[in-house]
Amino acid sequence: MTDVKVFLKAAEDKMDGAVRFLDESLAHIRAGKANPRILDGVNVEYYGNHVPISGVATVTTPDAKTITIQPWEKAMIPVIEKAIMASEVGITPVNNGETIRLGIPPLTEERRKQLVKQAKQEVEDAKVSIRNARRDAIEHIKKAVKDGVPEDVAKDTENDAQKLHDKFIKKVDEMMVAKEKEIMTV
């Protein structure tokens, strides 16, 4: 006889992974205030390897509208600038020979709406992943019934899978509400 709790644990792990991925994705959506995480996807060439900017410089936010990048080697300044210009960050870097500054411009209403739409798409992708994890768990439970698991145990486990699904969907919805509020706040 198969232990059906294994399927619930696997589904919970997949759902948790979807939420963590969503958190990362939402962090890269710029909300009008300085956040060093918007540079996480920008890589630079460093001694033959592609590394994130945070691997070759100190990235800080001295105020809500500025990101400061302090390269550990001065030779990296033009390389970092070029990587930022080529990325989808959409901010022109300014350097003073020592540090690179990124001034975060205020977002227009139209741009805010685009960012909310982008965030909603990321949330929908996470919800699909969560639903798929629930579906997979229920399919495994139904196969386990054929292998001798009692139907009442299977039904209870399916209900538990639904409760897990609801919990994670609620968490994702809360993340969206918070991100939308963050984006739309001027």
MARLUMGU-561153 format. One line per field, with one value per residue: residue number from 1; residue in one letter; x, y, z of N, C-alpha, C in turn. Coordinates in nm, 3 decimals, padded with zeros to 5 digits. Example, Ala and Ser with C-alpha at 12.3 -4.5 7.8 and 13.67 -1.06 7.14 Angstrom:
2
nr <- 1|2 .
rest <- a|s .
n_c1 <- 01.319|01.285 .
n_c2 <- -00.569|-00.225 .
n_c3 <- 00.780|00.708 .
ca_c1 <- 01.230|01.367 .
ca_c2 <- -00.450|-00.106 .
ca_c3 <- 00.780|00.714 .
c_c1 <- 01.320|01.290 .
c_c2 <- -00.330|00.003 .
c_c3 <- 00.780|00.787 .
END
This chain:
186
nr <- 1|2|3|4|5|6|7|8|9|10|11|12|13|14|15|16|17|18|19|20|21|22|23|24|25|26|27|28|29|30|31|32|33|34|35|36|37|38|39|40|41|42|43|44|45|46|47|48|49|50|51|52|53|54|55|56|57|58|59|60|61|62|63|64|65|66|67|68|69|70|71|72|73|74|75|76|77|78|79|80|81|82|83|84|85|86|87|88|89|90|91|92|93|94|95|96|97|98|99|100|101|102|103|104|105|106|107|108|109|110|111|112|113|114|115|116|117|118|119|120|121|122|123|124|125|126|127|128|129|130|131|132|133|134|135|136|137|138|139|140|141|142|143|144|145|146|147|148|149|150|151|152|153|154|155|156|157|158|159|160|161|162|163|164|165|166|167|168|169|170|171|172|173|174|175|176|177|178|179|180|181|182|183|184|185|186 .
rest <- m|t|d|v|k|v|f|l|k|a|a|e|d|k|m|d|g|a|v|r|f|l|d|e|s|l|a|h|i|r|a|g|k|a|n|p|r|i|l|d|g|v|n|v|e|y|y|g|n|h|v|p|i|s|g|v|a|t|v|t|t|p|d|a|k|t|i|t|i|q|p|w|e|k|a|m|i|p|v|i|e|k|a|i|m|a|s|e|v|g|i|t|p|v|n|n|g|e|t|i|r|l|g|i|p|p|l|t|e|e|r|r|k|q|l|v|k|q|a|k|q|e|v|e|d|a|k|v|s|i|r|n|a|r|r|d|a|i|e|h|i|k|k|a|v|k|d|g|v|p|e|d|v|a|k|d|t|e|n|d|a|q|k|l|h|d|k|f|i|k|k|v|d|e|m|m|v|a|k|e|k|e|i|m|t|v .
n_c1 <- 00.084|00.048|00.182|-00.013|00.041|00.285|00.240|00.103|00.302|00.488|00.334|00.298|00.562|00.609|00.420|00.512|00.756|00.665|00.557|00.787|00.934|00.763|00.785|01.052|01.027|00.845|00.998|01.177|01.033|01.013|00.916|00.909|01.061|01.392|01.550|01.779|01.751|01.652|01.863|01.949|01.921|02.111|02.410|02.771|03.081|03.349|03.668|03.644|03.411|03.053|02.900|02.675|02.608|02.629|02.829|03.067|03.071|02.965|02.633|02.411|02.138|02.121|01.917|01.559|01.535|01.768|02.018|02.329|02.633|02.927|03.206|03.448|03.681|03.822|03.837|03.611|03.402|03.325|03.241|03.031|02.856|02.800|02.672|02.441|02.321|02.264|02.079|01.737|01.666|01.627|01.732|01.955|02.292|02.510|02.838|03.101|03.364|03.439|03.212|02.899|02.592|02.244|01.970|01.645|01.375|01.057|00.757|00.535|00.176|00.078|00.293|00.295|00.055|00.121|00.320|00.171|00.007|00.201|00.286|00.050|00.040|00.262|00.168|-00.052|00.081|00.207|-00.018|-00.114|00.092|00.057|-00.200|-00.144|00.025|-00.155|-00.333|-00.160|-00.103|-00.358|-00.406|-00.205|-00.299|-00.540|-00.440|-00.318|-00.537|-00.620|-00.413|-00.469|-00.517|-00.745|-01.064|-01.180|-00.961|-00.823|-01.005|-01.001|-00.736|-00.737|-00.902|-00.732|-00.530|-00.670|-00.713|-00.449|-00.391|-00.576|-00.471|-00.217|-00.291|-00.427|-00.213|-00.062|-00.241|-00.246|00.018|00.006|-00.176|-00.029|00.194|00.071|-00.027|00.217|00.327|00.139|00.143|00.229 .
n_c2 <- -00.120|00.225|00.524|00.797|01.050|01.127|01.223|01.456|01.602|01.635|01.790|02.016|02.108|02.176|02.380|02.565|02.625|02.754|02.985|03.101|03.149|03.331|03.542|03.619|03.699|03.913|04.086|04.182|04.356|04.685|04.937|05.213|05.300|05.286|04.974|04.733|04.479|04.492|04.479|04.221|04.047|04.132|04.063|04.066|04.049|03.894|03.824|03.620|03.492|03.502|03.701|03.816|04.166|04.224|04.055|04.171|04.420|04.657|04.704|04.951|05.138|05.456|05.640|05.672|05.708|05.644|05.421|05.299|05.190|05.047|04.957|04.694|04.695|04.950|04.922|04.789|04.965|05.076|04.834|04.747|04.962|04.932|04.683|04.742|04.929|04.764|04.596|04.521|04.702|04.975|05.221|05.488|05.472|05.674|05.780|05.878|05.832|05.691|05.569|05.426|05.566|05.514|05.682|05.660|05.711|05.881|05.692|05.693|05.717|05.545|05.366|05.254|05.111|04.925|04.783|04.673|04.506|04.331|04.220|04.091|03.895|03.740|03.649|03.499|03.295|03.171|03.079|02.891|02.703|02.620|02.508|02.299|02.143|02.058|01.911|01.706|01.578|01.481|01.308|01.115|01.020|00.902|00.696|00.553|00.454|00.253|00.084|-00.016|00.160|00.274|00.415|00.620|00.727|00.825|01.019|01.198|01.280|01.401|01.617|01.746|01.818|02.005|02.199|02.278|02.387|02.603|02.755|02.832|02.971|03.183|03.308|03.389|03.568|03.764|03.853|03.973|04.182|04.338|04.403|04.541|04.762|04.873|04.940|05.122|05.329|05.661 .
n_c3 <- 00.000|-00.075|00.066|00.092|00.183|00.092|-00.162|-00.107|00.025|-00.182|-00.356|-00.197|-00.180|-00.449|-00.481|-00.295|-00.411|-00.642|-00.528|-00.416|-00.650|-00.771|-00.589|-00.633|-00.904|-00.885|-00.737|-00.920|-01.068|-01.117|-00.895|-00.884|-00.674|-00.538|-00.560|-00.503|-00.610|-00.865|-01.030|-01.028|-01.245|-01.423|-01.574|-01.577|-01.760|-01.613|-01.569|-01.765|-01.688|-01.651|-01.426|-01.166|-01.108|-00.838|-00.768|-00.833|-00.730|-00.478|-00.408|-00.328|-00.174|-00.124|-00.094|-00.154|-00.426|-00.561|-00.677|-00.587|-00.719|-00.631|-00.769|-00.714|-00.849|-01.039|-01.314|-01.383|-01.406|-01.672|-01.786|-01.625|-01.663|-01.938|-01.938|-01.791|-01.958|-02.177|-02.071|-01.962|-01.773|-01.809|-01.725|-01.733|-01.656|-01.448|-01.403|-01.174|-01.191|-00.972|-00.856|-00.970|-01.045|-01.035|-01.118|-01.015|-01.206|-01.166|-01.209|-01.487|-01.512|-01.707|-01.738|-01.484|-01.492|-01.689|-01.553|-01.344|-01.491|-01.591|-01.349|-01.274|-01.470|-01.398|-01.151|-01.235|-01.374|-01.158|-01.020|-01.202|-01.187|-00.924|-00.938|-01.115|-00.957|-00.761|-00.922|-01.016|-00.772|-00.701|-00.915|-00.865|-00.622|-00.700|-00.858|-00.659|-00.522|-00.690|-00.642|-00.395|-00.182|00.065|-00.024|00.134|00.269|00.049|-00.041|00.176|00.160|-00.091|-00.029|00.152|-00.026|-00.176|00.020|00.069|-00.183|-00.184|00.028|-00.074|-00.306|-00.192|-00.060|-00.282|-00.402|-00.201|-00.220|-00.471|-00.429|-00.250|-00.411|-00.620|-00.482|-00.402|-00.653|-00.758|-00.575|-00.546 .
ca_c1 <- 00.000|00.124|00.152|-00.063|00.095|00.401|00.191|00.072|00.430|00.544|00.252|00.328|00.694|00.594|00.345|00.602|00.852|00.597|00.546|00.921|00.967|00.683|00.846|01.168|00.980|00.786|01.105|01.245|00.946|01.047|00.795|00.925|01.159|01.517|01.558|01.896|01.716|01.622|01.988|01.984|01.927|02.214|02.539|02.886|03.194|03.453|03.771|03.594|03.285|02.941|02.858|02.586|02.676|02.659|02.950|03.186|03.054|02.871|02.514|02.336|02.037|02.138|01.786|01.451|01.537|01.901|02.095|02.472|02.714|03.068|03.284|03.567|03.793|03.782|03.827|03.479|03.301|03.265|03.179|02.902|02.770|02.758|02.577|02.315|02.262|02.216|01.975|01.600|01.641|01.570|01.784|02.088|02.386|02.597|02.951|03.187|03.500|03.452|03.089|02.796|02.463|02.124|01.858|01.519|01.278|00.920|00.684|00.412|00.056|00.072|00.397|00.248|-00.047|00.193|00.388|00.067|-00.032|00.311|00.280|-00.067|00.078|00.349|00.081|-00.131|00.172|00.224|-00.144|-00.118|00.184|-00.005|-00.308|-00.083|00.074|-00.275|-00.381|-00.068|-00.123|-00.486|-00.386|-00.128|-00.387|-00.635|-00.365|-00.293|-00.661|-00.614|-00.310|-00.514|-00.543|-00.889|-01.120|-01.203|-00.829|-00.795|-01.091|-00.947|-00.610|-00.774|-00.948|-00.612|-00.464|-00.748|-00.685|-00.315|-00.409|-00.643|-00.377|-00.114|-00.356|-00.453|-00.083|-00.025|-00.329|-00.198|00.140|-00.034|-00.236|00.081|00.278|-00.006|-00.027|00.351|00.347|00.048|00.168|00.317 .
ca_c2 <- 00.000|00.348|00.631|00.909|01.176|01.159|01.304|01.589|01.670|01.674|01.901|02.135|02.155|02.242|02.504|02.656|02.668|02.851|03.110|03.160|03.201|03.453|03.646|03.665|03.769|04.042|04.174|04.243|04.456|04.812|05.002|05.357|05.333|05.214|04.839|04.672|04.352|04.508|04.452|04.079|03.979|04.191|03.998|04.129|03.961|03.916|03.721|03.510|03.438|03.594|03.707|03.929|04.290|04.215|03.974|04.251|04.555|04.674|04.773|05.006|05.240|05.563|05.702|05.601|05.733|05.623|05.299|05.327|05.071|05.075|04.841|04.662|04.731|05.063|04.878|04.731|05.070|05.076|04.704|04.749|05.059|04.872|04.576|04.805|04.988|04.657|04.520|04.573|04.787|05.099|05.338|05.523|05.489|05.791|05.751|05.991|05.780|05.604|05.492|05.440|05.598|05.496|05.761|05.594|05.814|05.850|05.620|05.755|05.637|05.439|05.268|05.183|05.015|04.817|04.702|04.596|04.401|04.236|04.149|04.002|03.780|03.657|03.586|03.396|03.183|03.101|03.008|02.773|02.605|02.567|02.420|02.179|02.061|01.995|01.810|01.593|01.506|01.409|01.195|01.013|00.962|00.814|00.576|00.479|00.382|00.130|-00.001|-00.069|00.261|00.288|00.535|00.728|00.789|00.900|01.139|01.291|01.334|01.496|01.739|01.812|01.879|02.124|02.299|02.330|02.471|02.727|02.831|02.894|03.069|03.302|03.373|03.453|03.684|03.866|03.909|04.060|04.305|04.418|04.455|04.642|04.881|04.929|04.999|05.233|05.437|05.762 .
ca_c3 <- 00.000|-00.090|00.162|00.011|00.236|00.009|-00.274|-00.052|00.051|-00.313|-00.406|-00.116|-00.221|-00.579|-00.460|-00.226|-00.513|-00.729|-00.452|-00.406|-00.784|-00.789|-00.507|-00.709|-01.024|-00.846|-00.688|-01.035|-01.128|-01.055|-00.846|-00.867|-00.571|-00.557|-00.505|-00.567|-00.673|-01.008|-01.102|-01.013|-01.374|-01.508|-01.555|-01.642|-01.787|-01.512|-01.586|-01.847|-01.636|-01.639|-01.286|-01.139|-01.066|-00.695|-00.752|-00.864|-00.676|-00.368|-00.457|-00.215|-00.203|-00.025|-00.072|-00.223|-00.570|-00.614|-00.652|-00.602|-00.744|-00.602|-00.816|-00.635|-00.935|-01.123|-01.453|-01.403|-01.424|-01.806|-01.812|-01.555|-01.734|-02.065|-01.907|-01.749|-02.078|-02.263|-02.002|-01.970|-01.655|-01.860|-01.654|-01.781|-01.545|-01.446|-01.313|-01.139|-01.188|-00.854|-00.839|-01.072|-00.985|-01.116|-01.067|-01.046|-01.243|-01.125|-01.312|-01.538|-01.484|-01.808|-01.705|-01.364|-01.534|-01.758|-01.452|-01.274|-01.585|-01.590|-01.219|-01.278|-01.552|-01.314|-01.052|-01.304|-01.398|-01.029|-00.991|-01.290|-01.129|-00.802|-00.982|-01.171|-00.845|-00.702|-01.018|-01.013|-00.645|-00.708|-01.008|-00.795|-00.520|-00.769|-00.897|-00.535|-00.490|-00.770|-00.581|-00.268|-00.078|00.086|-00.088|00.230|00.290|-00.073|-00.042|00.277|00.107|-00.197|00.040|00.203|-00.142|-00.210|00.124|00.038|-00.302|-00.143|00.111|-00.158|-00.394|-00.107|-00.039|-00.410|-00.416|-00.108|-00.277|-00.582|-00.373|-00.194|-00.521|-00.692|-00.397|-00.410|-00.786|-00.782|-00.480|-00.606 .
c_c1 <- 00.088|00.084|00.113|-00.011|00.218|00.359|00.158|00.201|00.492|00.467|00.283|00.464|00.687|00.524|00.433|00.708|00.792|00.586|00.682|00.964|00.890|00.742|00.968|01.126|00.924|00.893|01.177|01.158|00.964|00.921|00.814|01.017|01.279|01.513|01.675|01.862|01.679|01.746|02.026|02.000|02.036|02.349|02.648|02.994|03.304|03.551|03.716|03.464|03.177|02.891|02.761|02.666|02.715|02.783|03.078|03.180|02.960|02.755|02.434|02.231|02.047|02.007|01.684|01.456|01.672|01.955|02.240|02.546|02.860|03.149|03.409|03.693|03.746|03.764|03.688|03.372|03.242|03.193|03.040|02.805|02.714|02.653|02.441|02.244|02.200|02.101|01.838|01.565|01.580|01.614|01.926|02.181|02.471|02.714|03.034|03.333|03.524|03.331|02.996|02.665|02.352|02.013|01.728|01.416|01.138|00.846|00.563|00.295|00.046|00.172|00.357|00.147|00.017|00.260|00.289|00.023|00.075|00.310|00.164|-00.036|00.168|00.266|00.000|-00.045|00.193|00.099|-00.155|-00.026|00.124|-00.118|-00.253|-00.032|-00.043|-00.325|-00.292|-00.087|-00.250|-00.476|-00.311|-00.215|-00.485|-00.566|-00.341|-00.417|-00.664|-00.512|-00.347|-00.536|-00.694|-00.941|-01.143|-01.072|-00.795|-00.876|-01.039|-00.820|-00.637|-00.823|-00.830|-00.536|-00.537|-00.722|-00.547|-00.321|-00.468|-00.549|-00.274|-00.173|-00.383|-00.323|-00.041|-00.111|-00.287|-00.072|00.106|-00.092|-00.126|00.165|00.202|-00.011|00.109|00.373|00.263|00.067|00.269|00.411 .
c_c2 <- 00.125|00.449|00.756|01.044|01.222|01.251|01.446|01.669|01.718|01.793|02.029|02.194|02.230|02.377|02.609|02.710|02.772|02.987|03.179|03.220|03.329|03.569|03.705|03.749|03.905|04.139|04.244|04.346|04.585|04.887|05.150|05.397|05.241|05.078|04.770|04.542|04.369|04.481|04.305|04.008|04.031|04.127|04.073|04.023|03.995|03.800|03.597|03.447|03.544|03.587|03.823|04.050|04.284|04.128|04.050|04.391|04.550|04.757|04.818|05.105|05.348|05.638|05.630|05.616|05.703|05.484|05.333|05.194|05.110|04.953|04.820|04.692|04.842|05.023|04.822|04.838|05.070|04.945|04.699|04.844|04.998|04.764|04.634|04.865|04.881|04.578|04.586|04.661|04.919|05.224|05.363|05.546|05.615|05.758|05.875|05.947|05.686|05.511|05.514|05.466|05.572|05.577|05.696|05.702|05.778|05.784|05.699|05.662|05.519|05.328|05.187|05.076|04.897|04.724|04.617|04.479|04.291|04.153|04.051|03.878|03.685|03.581|03.474|03.273|03.101|03.021|02.882|02.664|02.539|02.470|02.289|02.085|01.988|01.883|01.685|01.510|01.423|01.291|01.081|00.943|00.864|00.685|00.488|00.401|00.250|00.030|-00.047|00.031|00.274|00.421|00.649|00.801|00.876|01.029|01.243|01.358|01.433|01.627|01.817|01.883|02.008|02.236|02.362|02.427|02.605|02.816|02.904|02.996|03.198|03.380|03.451|03.578|03.798|03.933|04.007|04.190|04.397|04.481|04.563|04.773|04.953|05.002|05.126|05.349|05.534|05.817 .
c_c3 <- 00.000|00.017|00.082|00.061|00.156|-00.106|-00.228|-00.029|-00.080|-00.370|-00.329|-00.154|-00.354|-00.564|-00.393|-00.323|-00.606|-00.659|-00.441|-00.540|-00.811|-00.711|-00.577|-00.830|-00.991|-00.796|-00.802|-01.106|-01.049|-01.016|-00.817|-00.753|-00.586|-00.486|-00.576|-00.641|-00.821|-01.093|-01.097|-01.147|-01.467|-01.474|-01.631|-01.663|-01.687|-01.517|-01.656|-01.800|-01.636|-01.495|-01.267|-01.091|-00.919|-00.667|-00.780|-00.804|-00.556|-00.421|-00.337|-00.263|-00.095|00.004|-00.160|-00.375|-00.634|-00.578|-00.680|-00.618|-00.726|-00.646|-00.730|-00.715|-01.028|-01.269|-01.484|-01.431|-01.564|-01.839|-01.749|-01.625|-01.863|-02.041|-01.867|-01.871|-02.168|-02.200|-02.020|-01.850|-01.697|-01.789|-01.704|-01.662|-01.561|-01.355|-01.290|-01.130|-01.072|-00.841|-00.958|-00.998|-01.085|-01.050|-01.110|-01.079|-01.192|-01.242|-01.358|-01.505|-01.581|-01.777|-01.581|-01.401|-01.607|-01.656|-01.373|-01.362|-01.589|-01.461|-01.218|-01.361|-01.473|-01.210|-01.116|-01.334|-01.270|-00.994|-01.076|-01.234|-01.006|-00.840|-01.039|-01.061|-00.778|-00.793|-01.015|-00.886|-00.650|-00.803|-00.941|-00.689|-00.586|-00.815|-00.773|-00.493|-00.565|-00.713|-00.440|-00.156|-00.061|00.029|00.010|00.262|00.169|-00.078|00.057|00.226|-00.006|-00.136|00.097|00.090|-00.182|-00.108|00.104|-00.078|-00.262|-00.062|00.024|-00.255|-00.316|-00.086|-00.165|-00.432|-00.324|-00.160|-00.389|-00.530|-00.320|-00.306|-00.598|-00.613|-00.406|-00.543|-00.802|-00.684|-00.541|-00.502 .
END
